[in-house]
């Protein structure tokens, strides 16, 4: 018997044994489960505004901020000299 004739059955035997010993670890008794995450709505973006100083004071007087920044009441600054009371804000113009 030649070397090639002896190695062919030996190689086949080694391949079968290696597959059986180091084969898949999946057991037929285990059941596969698919778990899906619950659907959640994306969180709305958070917009934060930095607090605005309403009054900026200087030795000669102060700047006072009026309005809320909306279209109906835009921001505007008023200079108030030292020792004077602040003027009443002007009325909002009508559309």
Jmol script that loads the backbone (N, CA, C; Angstrom):
load data "model"
ATOM      1  N   UNK A   1       0.843  -1.174   0.000  1.00  0.00           N
ATOM      2  CA  UNK A   1       0.000   0.000   0.000  1.00  0.00           C
ATOM      3  C   UNK A   1       0.889   1.238   0.000  1.00  0.00           C
ATOM      4  N   UNK A   2       0.538   2.193  -0.841  1.00  0.00           N
ATOM      5  CA  UNK A   2       1.361   3.383  -0.967  1.00  0.00           C
ATOM      6  C   UNK A   2       1.046   4.368   0.154  1.00  0.00           C
ATOM      7  N   UNK A   3       1.914   5.338   0.272  1.00  0.00           N
ATOM      8  CA  UNK A   3       1.736   6.367   1.314  1.00  0.00           C
ATOM      9  C   UNK A   3       0.462   7.176   1.086  1.00  0.00           C
ATOM     10  N   UNK A   4       0.204   7.476  -0.161  1.00  0.00           N
ATOM     11  CA  UNK A   4      -1.001   8.248  -0.493  1.00  0.00           C
ATOM     12  C   UNK A   4      -2.257   7.454  -0.131  1.00  0.00           C
ATOM     13  N   UNK A   5      -2.265   6.197  -0.348  1.00  0.00           N
ATOM     14  CA  UNK A   5      -3.425   5.356  -0.040  1.00  0.00           C
ATOM     15  C   UNK A   5      -3.646   5.274   1.468  1.00  0.00           C
ATOM     16  N   UNK A   6      -2.587   5.337   2.239  1.00  0.00           N
ATOM     17  CA  UNK A   6      -2.728   5.287   3.699  1.00  0.00           C
ATOM     18  C   UNK A   6      -3.139   6.640   4.280  1.00  0.00           C
ATOM     19  N   UNK A   7      -2.692   7.738   3.701  1.00  0.00           N
ATOM     20  CA  UNK A   7      -2.996   9.066   4.243  1.00  0.00           C
ATOM     21  C   UNK A   7      -4.432   9.512   3.971  1.00  0.00           C
ATOM     22  N   UNK A   8      -5.018   9.097   2.875  1.00  0.00           N
ATOM     23  CA  UNK A   8      -6.386   9.527   2.537  1.00  0.00           C
ATOM     24  C   UNK A   8      -7.393   9.110   3.611  1.00  0.00           C
ATOM     25  N   UNK A   9      -7.461   7.839   4.025  1.00  0.00           N
ATOM     26  CA  UNK A   9      -8.414   7.485   5.098  1.00  0.00           C
ATOM     27  C   UNK A   9      -8.047   8.124   6.433  1.00  0.00           C
ATOM     28  N   UNK A  10      -6.757   8.301   6.688  1.00  0.00           N
ATOM     29  CA  UNK A  10      -6.334   8.931   7.933  1.00  0.00           C
ATOM     30  C   UNK A  10      -6.771  10.398   7.967  1.00  0.00           C
ATOM     31  N   UNK A  11      -6.604  11.103   6.865  1.00  0.00           N
ATOM     32  CA  UNK A  11      -7.018  12.511   6.794  1.00  0.00           C
ATOM     33  C   UNK A  11      -8.528  12.641   6.955  1.00  0.00           C
ATOM     34  N   UNK A  12      -9.276  11.723   6.341  1.00  0.00           N
ATOM     35  CA  UNK A  12     -10.729  11.741   6.474  1.00  0.00           C
ATOM     36  C   UNK A  12     -11.136  11.468   7.918  1.00  0.00           C
ATOM     37  N   UNK A  13     -10.485  10.553   8.568  1.00  0.00           N
ATOM     38  CA  UNK A  13     -10.789  10.235   9.959  1.00  0.00           C
ATOM     39  C   UNK A  13     -10.486  11.426  10.869  1.00  0.00           C
ATOM     40  N   UNK A  14      -9.350  12.074  10.656  1.00  0.00           N
ATOM     41  CA  UNK A  14      -8.984  13.248  11.467  1.00  0.00           C
ATOM     42  C   UNK A  14      -9.998  14.373  11.263  1.00  0.00           C
ATOM     43  N   UNK A  15     -10.452  14.587  10.030  1.00  0.00           N
ATOM     44  CA  UNK A  15     -11.426  15.644   9.753  1.00  0.00           C
ATOM     45  C   UNK A  15     -12.754  15.358  10.444  1.00  0.00           C
ATOM     46  N   UNK A  16     -13.214  14.121  10.408  1.00  0.00           N
ATOM     47  CA  UNK A  16     -14.489  13.757  11.046  1.00  0.00           C
ATOM     48  C   UNK A  16     -14.381  13.911  12.558  1.00  0.00           C
ATOM     49  N   UNK A  17     -13.293  13.451  13.147  1.00  0.00           N
ATOM     50  CA  UNK A  17     -13.105  13.557  14.602  1.00  0.00           C
ATOM     51  C   UNK A  17     -12.991  15.025  15.021  1.00  0.00           C
ATOM     52  N   UNK A  18     -12.260  15.838  14.264  1.00  0.00           N
ATOM     53  CA  UNK A  18     -12.094  17.259  14.602  1.00  0.00           C
ATOM     54  C   UNK A  18     -13.426  17.999  14.531  1.00  0.00           C
ATOM     55  N   UNK A  19     -14.253  17.652  13.561  1.00  0.00           N
ATOM     56  CA  UNK A  19     -15.564  18.282  13.446  1.00  0.00           C
ATOM     57  C   UNK A  19     -16.443  17.889  14.620  1.00  0.00           C
ATOM     58  N   UNK A  20     -16.393  16.659  15.009  1.00  0.00           N
ATOM     59  CA  UNK A  20     -17.216  16.198  16.132  1.00  0.00           C
ATOM     60  C   UNK A  20     -16.772  16.775  17.457  1.00  0.00           C
ATOM     61  N   UNK A  21     -15.463  16.879  17.675  1.00  0.00           N
ATOM     62  CA  UNK A  21     -14.933  17.382  18.941  1.00  0.00           C
ATOM     63  C   UNK A  21     -15.030  18.903  19.018  1.00  0.00           C
ATOM     64  N   UNK A  22     -14.666  19.587  17.984  1.00  0.00           N
ATOM     65  CA  UNK A  22     -14.632  21.046  18.031  1.00  0.00           C
ATOM     66  C   UNK A  22     -15.762  21.685  17.258  1.00  0.00           C
ATOM     67  N   UNK A  23     -16.827  20.975  17.087  1.00  0.00           N
ATOM     68  CA  UNK A  23     -17.936  21.466  16.283  1.00  0.00           C
ATOM     69  C   UNK A  23     -18.720  22.566  16.985  1.00  0.00           C
ATOM     70  N   UNK A  24     -19.871  22.797  16.491  1.00  0.00           N
ATOM     71  CA  UNK A  24     -20.753  23.853  16.974  1.00  0.00           C
ATOM     72  C   UNK A  24     -21.201  23.553  18.395  1.00  0.00           C
ATOM     73  N   UNK A  25     -21.316  24.569  19.216  1.00  0.00           N
ATOM     74  CA  UNK A  25     -21.753  24.365  20.598  1.00  0.00           C
ATOM     75  C   UNK A  25     -23.253  24.572  20.747  1.00  0.00           C
ATOM     76  N   UNK A  26     -23.929  24.818  19.646  1.00  0.00           N
ATOM     77  CA  UNK A  26     -25.373  25.025  19.673  1.00  0.00           C
ATOM     78  C   UNK A  26     -26.052  23.692  19.933  1.00  0.00           C
ATOM     79  N   UNK A  27     -26.921  23.667  20.902  1.00  0.00           N
ATOM     80  CA  UNK A  27     -27.640  22.454  21.242  1.00  0.00           C
ATOM     81  C   UNK A  27     -29.025  22.508  20.618  1.00  0.00           C
ATOM     82  N   UNK A  28     -29.511  21.382  20.164  1.00  0.00           N
ATOM     83  CA  UNK A  28     -30.841  21.364  19.546  1.00  0.00           C
ATOM     84  C   UNK A  28     -31.936  21.593  20.580  1.00  0.00           C
ATOM     85  N   UNK A  29     -31.625  21.480  21.873  1.00  0.00           N
ATOM     86  CA  UNK A  29     -32.639  21.714  22.909  1.00  0.00           C
ATOM     87  C   UNK A  29     -32.792  23.201  23.215  1.00  0.00           C
ATOM     88  N   UNK A  30     -31.803  24.004  22.855  1.00  0.00           N
ATOM     89  CA  UNK A  30     -31.909  25.445  23.077  1.00  0.00           C
ATOM     90  C   UNK A  30     -32.804  26.053  22.014  1.00  0.00           C
ATOM     91  N   UNK A  31     -33.624  27.007  22.427  1.00  0.00           N
ATOM     92  CA  UNK A  31     -34.476  27.685  21.467  1.00  0.00           C
ATOM     93  C   UNK A  31     -33.954  29.086  21.256  1.00  0.00           C
ATOM     94  N   UNK A  32     -33.981  29.516  20.040  1.00  0.00           N
ATOM     95  CA  UNK A  32     -33.497  30.840  19.698  1.00  0.00           C
ATOM     96  C   UNK A  32     -34.588  31.855  19.995  1.00  0.00           C
ATOM     97  N   UNK A  33     -34.235  32.939  20.682  1.00  0.00           N
ATOM     98  CA  UNK A  33     -35.197  33.985  20.995  1.00  0.00           C
ATOM     99  C   UNK A  33     -34.736  35.284  20.362  1.00  0.00           C
ATOM    100  N   UNK A  34     -35.681  36.028  19.836  1.00  0.00           N
ATOM    101  CA  UNK A  34     -35.398  37.345  19.277  1.00  0.00           C
ATOM    102  C   UNK A  34     -36.082  38.358  20.177  1.00  0.00           C
ATOM    103  N   UNK A  35     -35.296  39.242  20.755  1.00  0.00           N
ATOM    104  CA  UNK A  35     -35.824  40.256  21.651  1.00  0.00           C
ATOM    105  C   UNK A  35     -35.639  41.611  20.980  1.00  0.00           C
ATOM    106  N   UNK A  36     -36.731  42.335  20.860  1.00  0.00           N
ATOM    107  CA  UNK A  36     -36.652  43.667  20.265  1.00  0.00           C
ATOM    108  C   UNK A  36     -36.881  44.715  21.339  1.00  0.00           C
ATOM    109  N   UNK A  37     -36.199  45.828  21.184  1.00  0.00           N
ATOM    110  CA  UNK A  37     -36.362  46.929  22.141  1.00  0.00           C
ATOM    111  C   UNK A  37     -37.680  47.631  21.858  1.00  0.00           C
ATOM    112  N   UNK A  38     -38.348  48.121  22.916  1.00  0.00           N
ATOM    113  CA  UNK A  38     -39.598  48.848  22.686  1.00  0.00           C
ATOM    114  C   UNK A  38     -39.328  50.135  21.921  1.00  0.00           C
ATOM    115  N   UNK A  39     -40.256  50.464  21.064  1.00  0.00           N
ATOM    116  CA  UNK A  39     -40.101  51.680  20.263  1.00  0.00           C
ATOM    117  C   UNK A  39     -40.325  52.897  21.155  1.00  0.00           C
ATOM    118  N   UNK A  40     -39.403  53.832  21.088  1.00  0.00           N
ATOM    119  CA  UNK A  40     -39.541  55.058  21.870  1.00  0.00           C
ATOM    120  C   UNK A  40     -39.472  56.243  20.931  1.00  0.00           C
ATOM    121  N   UNK A  41     -40.214  57.250  21.273  1.00  0.00           N
ATOM    122  CA  UNK A  41     -40.186  58.471  20.471  1.00  0.00           C
ATOM    123  C   UNK A  41     -38.900  59.223  20.781  1.00  0.00           C
ATOM    124  N   UNK A  42     -38.279  59.825  19.779  1.00  0.00           N
ATOM    125  CA  UNK A  42     -37.058  60.588  20.058  1.00  0.00           C
ATOM    126  C   UNK A  42     -37.381  61.798  20.926  1.00  0.00           C
ATOM    127  N   UNK A  43     -36.476  62.090  21.823  1.00  0.00           N
ATOM    128  CA  UNK A  43     -36.677  63.223  22.728  1.00  0.00           C
ATOM    129  C   UNK A  43     -36.594  64.526  21.939  1.00  0.00           C
ATOM    130  N   UNK A  44     -37.469  65.470  22.250  1.00  0.00           N
ATOM    131  CA  UNK A  44     -37.391  66.753  21.550  1.00  0.00           C
ATOM    132  C   UNK A  44     -36.113  67.488  21.958  1.00  0.00           C
ATOM    133  N   UNK A  45     -35.547  68.272  21.057  1.00  0.00           N
ATOM    134  CA  UNK A  45     -34.326  68.992  21.410  1.00  0.00           C
ATOM    135  C   UNK A  45     -34.605  70.029  22.497  1.00  0.00           C
ATOM    136  N   UNK A  46     -33.648  70.179  23.373  1.00  0.00           N
ATOM    137  CA  UNK A  46     -33.778  71.139  24.473  1.00  0.00           C
ATOM    138  C   UNK A  46     -33.036  72.408  24.085  1.00  0.00           C
ATOM    139  N   UNK A  47     -33.737  73.517  24.131  1.00  0.00           N
ATOM    140  CA  UNK A  47     -33.134  74.805  23.814  1.00  0.00           C
ATOM    141  C   UNK A  47     -33.121  75.619  25.092  1.00  0.00           C
ATOM    142  N   UNK A  48     -31.951  75.923  25.573  1.00  0.00           N
ATOM    143  CA  UNK A  48     -31.818  76.699  26.795  1.00  0.00           C
ATOM    144  C   UNK A  48     -31.195  78.046  26.468  1.00  0.00           C
ATOM    145  N   UNK A  49     -31.775  79.079  27.027  1.00  0.00           N
ATOM    146  CA  UNK A  49     -31.217  80.404  26.822  1.00  0.00           C
ATOM    147  C   UNK A  49     -30.486  80.823  28.093  1.00  0.00           C
ATOM    148  N   UNK A  50     -29.380  81.482  27.904  1.00  0.00           N
ATOM    149  CA  UNK A  50     -28.635  81.985  29.047  1.00  0.00           C
ATOM    150  C   UNK A  50     -29.427  83.124  29.684  1.00  0.00           C
ATOM    151  N   UNK A  51     -29.417  83.207  30.997  1.00  0.00           N
ATOM    152  CA  UNK A  51     -30.134  84.302  31.634  1.00  0.00           C
ATOM    153  C   UNK A  51     -29.531  85.645  31.215  1.00  0.00           C
ATOM    154  N   UNK A  52     -30.382  86.595  30.943  1.00  0.00           N
ATOM    155  CA  UNK A  52     -29.952  87.905  30.492  1.00  0.00           C
ATOM    156  C   UNK A  52     -30.009  88.868  31.670  1.00  0.00           C
ATOM    157  N   UNK A  53     -28.968  89.663  31.810  1.00  0.00           N
ATOM    158  CA  UNK A  53     -28.967  90.680  32.861  1.00  0.00           C
ATOM    159  C   UNK A  53     -29.988  91.748  32.482  1.00  0.00           C
ATOM    160  N   UNK A  54     -30.903  92.052  33.362  1.00  0.00           N
ATOM    161  CA  UNK A  54     -31.939  93.048  33.094  1.00  0.00           C
ATOM    162  C   UNK A  54     -31.421  94.463  33.330  1.00  0.00           C
ATOM    163  N   UNK A  55     -30.389  94.605  34.186  1.00  0.00           N
ATOM    164  CA  UNK A  55     -29.840  95.923  34.508  1.00  0.00           C
ATOM    165  C   UNK A  55     -28.324  95.839  34.489  1.00  0.00           C
ATOM    166  N   UNK A  56     -27.686  96.781  33.798  1.00  0.00           N
ATOM    167  CA  UNK A  56     -26.225  96.900  33.785  1.00  0.00           C
ATOM    168  C   UNK A  56     -25.908  98.262  34.372  1.00  0.00           C
ATOM    169  N   UNK A  57     -25.214  98.266  35.514  1.00  0.00           N
ATOM    170  CA  UNK A  57     -24.991  99.497  36.272  1.00  0.00           C
ATOM    171  C   UNK A  57     -23.605 100.073  36.019  1.00  0.00           C
ATOM    172  N   UNK A  58     -23.549 101.402  35.891  1.00  0.00           N
ATOM    173  CA  UNK A  58     -22.322 102.176  35.763  1.00  0.00           C
ATOM    174  C   UNK A  58     -22.393 103.320  36.781  1.00  0.00           C
ATOM    175  N   UNK A  59     -21.260 103.960  37.109  1.00  0.00           N
ATOM    176  CA  UNK A  59     -21.306 105.079  38.065  1.00  0.00           C
ATOM    177  C   UNK A  59     -22.197 106.232  37.573  1.00  0.00           C
ATOM    178  N   UNK A  60     -22.287 106.434  36.270  1.00  0.00           N
ATOM    179  CA  UNK A  60     -23.072 107.554  35.732  1.00  0.00           C
ATOM    180  C   UNK A  60     -24.550 107.219  35.580  1.00  0.00           C
ATOM    181  N   UNK A  61     -24.909 105.953  35.658  1.00  0.00           N
ATOM    182  CA  UNK A  61     -26.305 105.545  35.476  1.00  0.00           C
ATOM    183  C   UNK A  61     -26.369 104.048  35.199  1.00  0.00           C
ATOM    184  N   UNK A  62     -27.426 103.649  34.540  1.00  0.00           N
ATOM    185  CA  UNK A  62     -27.584 102.221  34.257  1.00  0.00           C
ATOM    186  C   UNK A  62     -28.385 102.014  32.974  1.00  0.00           C
ATOM    187  N   UNK A  63     -28.149 100.869  32.345  1.00  0.00           N
ATOM    188  CA  UNK A  63     -28.941 100.423  31.209  1.00  0.00           C
ATOM    189  C   UNK A  63     -29.961  99.418  31.737  1.00  0.00           C
ATOM    190  N   UNK A  64     -31.221  99.577  31.356  1.00  0.00           N
ATOM    191  CA  UNK A  64     -32.282  98.664  31.767  1.00  0.00           C
ATOM    192  C   UNK A  64     -32.882  98.023  30.518  1.00  0.00           C
ATOM    193  N   UNK A  65     -33.024  96.703  30.558  1.00  0.00           N
ATOM    194  CA  UNK A  65     -33.562  95.964  29.432  1.00  0.00           C
ATOM    195  C   UNK A  65     -35.058  95.763  29.610  1.00  0.00           C
ATOM    196  N   UNK A  66     -35.817  96.120  28.588  1.00  0.00           N
ATOM    197  CA  UNK A  66     -37.271  95.927  28.589  1.00  0.00           C
ATOM    198  C   UNK A  66     -37.646  94.954  27.476  1.00  0.00           C
ATOM    199  N   UNK A  67     -38.842  94.403  27.571  1.00  0.00           N
ATOM    200  CA  UNK A  67     -39.352  93.480  26.561  1.00  0.00           C
ATOM    201  C   UNK A  67     -38.990  92.048  26.882  1.00  0.00           C
ATOM    202  N   UNK A  68     -39.710  91.119  26.245  1.00  0.00           N
ATOM    203  CA  UNK A  68     -39.445  89.704  26.489  1.00  0.00           C
ATOM    204  C   UNK A  68     -38.788  89.007  25.297  1.00  0.00           C
ATOM    205  N   UNK A  69     -38.478  89.748  24.247  1.00  0.00           N
ATOM    206  CA  UNK A  69     -37.781  89.182  23.098  1.00  0.00           C
ATOM    207  C   UNK A  69     -38.693  88.568  22.057  1.00  0.00           C
ATOM    208  N   UNK A  70     -40.004  88.625  22.268  1.00  0.00           N
ATOM    209  CA  UNK A  70     -40.927  88.074  21.278  1.00  0.00           C
ATOM    210  C   UNK A  70     -41.209  89.121  20.206  1.00  0.00           C
ATOM    211  N   UNK A  71     -41.929  88.720  19.195  1.00  0.00           N
ATOM    212  CA  UNK A  71     -42.301  89.651  18.135  1.00  0.00           C
ATOM    213  C   UNK A  71     -43.233  90.726  18.676  1.00  0.00           C
ATOM    214  N   UNK A  72     -44.094  90.351  19.603  1.00  0.00           N
ATOM    215  CA  UNK A  72     -45.041  91.301  20.185  1.00  0.00           C
ATOM    216  C   UNK A  72     -44.354  92.291  21.119  1.00  0.00           C
ATOM    217  N   UNK A  73     -43.273  91.860  21.782  1.00  0.00           N
ATOM    218  CA  UNK A  73     -42.576  92.727  22.733  1.00  0.00           C
ATOM    219  C   UNK A  73     -41.072  92.515  22.602  1.00  0.00           C
ATOM    220  N   UNK A  74     -40.441  93.129  21.601  1.00  0.00           N
ATOM    221  CA  UNK A  74     -39.009  92.901  21.396  1.00  0.00           C
ATOM    222  C   UNK A  74     -38.168  93.525  22.517  1.00  0.00           C
ATOM    223  N   UNK A  75     -36.932  93.047  22.648  1.00  0.00           N
ATOM    224  CA  UNK A  75     -36.011  93.619  23.631  1.00  0.00           C
ATOM    225  C   UNK A  75     -35.598  95.032  23.204  1.00  0.00           C
ATOM    226  N   UNK A  76     -35.429  95.895  24.184  1.00  0.00           N
ATOM    227  CA  UNK A  76     -34.805  97.193  23.918  1.00  0.00           C
ATOM    228  C   UNK A  76     -34.217  97.702  25.226  1.00  0.00           C
ATOM    229  N   UNK A  77     -33.095  98.444  25.099  1.00  0.00           N
ATOM    230  CA  UNK A  77     -32.379  98.971  26.248  1.00  0.00           C
ATOM    231  C   UNK A  77     -32.719 100.450  26.430  1.00  0.00           C
ATOM    232  N   UNK A  78     -32.801 100.866  27.703  1.00  0.00           N
ATOM    233  CA  UNK A  78     -33.078 102.268  28.037  1.00  0.00           C
ATOM    234  C   UNK A  78     -31.982 102.737  28.987  1.00  0.00           C
ATOM    235  N   UNK A  79     -31.388 103.906  28.685  1.00  0.00           N
ATOM    236  CA  UNK A  79     -30.378 104.492  29.564  1.00  0.00           C
ATOM    237  C   UNK A  79     -31.073 105.309  30.642  1.00  0.00           C
ATOM    238  N   UNK A  80     -30.739 105.029  31.904  1.00  0.00           N
ATOM    239  CA  UNK A  80     -31.309 105.761  33.042  1.00  0.00           C
ATOM    240  C   UNK A  80     -30.143 106.429  33.752  1.00  0.00           C
ATOM    241  N   UNK A  81     -30.071 107.784  33.727  1.00  0.00           N
ATOM    242  CA  UNK A  81     -28.975 108.471  34.416  1.00  0.00           C
ATOM    243  C   UNK A  81     -29.031 108.230  35.930  1.00  0.00           C
ATOM    244  N   UNK A  82     -27.878 108.341  36.589  1.00  0.00           N
ATOM    245  CA  UNK A  82     -27.820 108.151  38.040  1.00  0.00           C
ATOM    246  C   UNK A  82     -28.679 109.210  38.728  1.00  0.00           C
ATOM    247  N   UNK A  83     -29.413 108.791  39.745  1.00  0.00           N
ATOM    248  CA  UNK A  83     -30.260 109.709  40.503  1.00  0.00           C
ATOM    249  C   UNK A  83     -31.629 109.915  39.883  1.00  0.00           C
ATOM    250  N   UNK A  84     -31.921 109.327  38.761  1.00  0.00           N
ATOM    251  CA  UNK A  84     -33.230 109.494  38.117  1.00  0.00           C
ATOM    252  C   UNK A  84     -34.009 108.186  38.226  1.00  0.00           C
ATOM    253  N   UNK A  85     -35.317 108.294  38.185  1.00  0.00           N
ATOM    254  CA  UNK A  85     -36.129 107.078  38.183  1.00  0.00           C
ATOM    255  C   UNK A  85     -36.305 106.624  36.729  1.00  0.00           C
ATOM    256  N   UNK A  86     -36.432 105.334  36.507  1.00  0.00           N
ATOM    257  CA  UNK A  86     -36.535 104.869  35.122  1.00  0.00           C
ATOM    258  C   UNK A  86     -37.855 105.309  34.494  1.00  0.00           C
ATOM    259  N   UNK A  87     -37.807 105.671  33.238  1.00  0.00           N
ATOM    260  CA  UNK A  87     -39.043 106.064  32.576  1.00  0.00           C
ATOM    261  C   UNK A  87     -39.930 104.843  32.329  1.00  0.00           C
ATOM    262  N   UNK A  88     -41.192 105.091  32.182  1.00  0.00           N
ATOM    263  CA  UNK A  88     -42.113 104.003  31.850  1.00  0.00           C
ATOM    264  C   UNK A  88     -41.796 103.542  30.427  1.00  0.00           C
ATOM    265  N   UNK A  89     -41.866 102.254  30.194  1.00  0.00           N
ATOM    266  CA  UNK A  89     -41.570 101.787  28.843  1.00  0.00           C
ATOM    267  C   UNK A  89     -42.623 102.306  27.865  1.00  0.00           C
ATOM    268  N   UNK A  90     -42.208 102.638  26.664  1.00  0.00           N
ATOM    269  CA  UNK A  90     -43.174 103.116  25.692  1.00  0.00           C
ATOM    270  C   UNK A  90     -44.171 102.019  25.317  1.00  0.00           C
ATOM    271  N   UNK A  91     -45.364 102.406  24.884  1.00  0.00           N
ATOM    272  CA  UNK A  91     -46.332 101.383  24.510  1.00  0.00           C
ATOM    273  C   UNK A  91     -45.841 100.615  23.285  1.00  0.00           C
ATOM    274  N   UNK A  92     -46.269  99.376  23.199  1.00  0.00           N
ATOM    275  CA  UNK A  92     -45.899  98.535  22.071  1.00  0.00           C
ATOM    276  C   UNK A  92     -46.686  99.001  20.855  1.00  0.00           C
ATOM    277  N   UNK A  93     -46.025  99.193  19.735  1.00  0.00           N
ATOM    278  CA  UNK A  93     -46.733  99.669  18.551  1.00  0.00           C
ATOM    279  C   UNK A  93     -47.763  98.647  18.084  1.00  0.00           C
ATOM    280  N   UNK A  94     -48.886  99.139  17.596  1.00  0.00           N
ATOM    281  CA  UNK A  94     -49.944  98.270  17.083  1.00  0.00           C
ATOM    282  C   UNK A  94     -49.598  97.868  15.656  1.00  0.00           C
ATOM    283  N   UNK A  95     -50.032  96.723  15.285  1.00  0.00           N
ATOM    284  CA  UNK A  95     -49.786  96.239  13.915  1.00  0.00           C
ATOM    285  C   UNK A  95     -50.802  96.791  12.971  1.00  0.00           C
TER     286      UNK A  95
END
end "model"
wireframe off; spacefill off
backbone 0.3
color backbone group
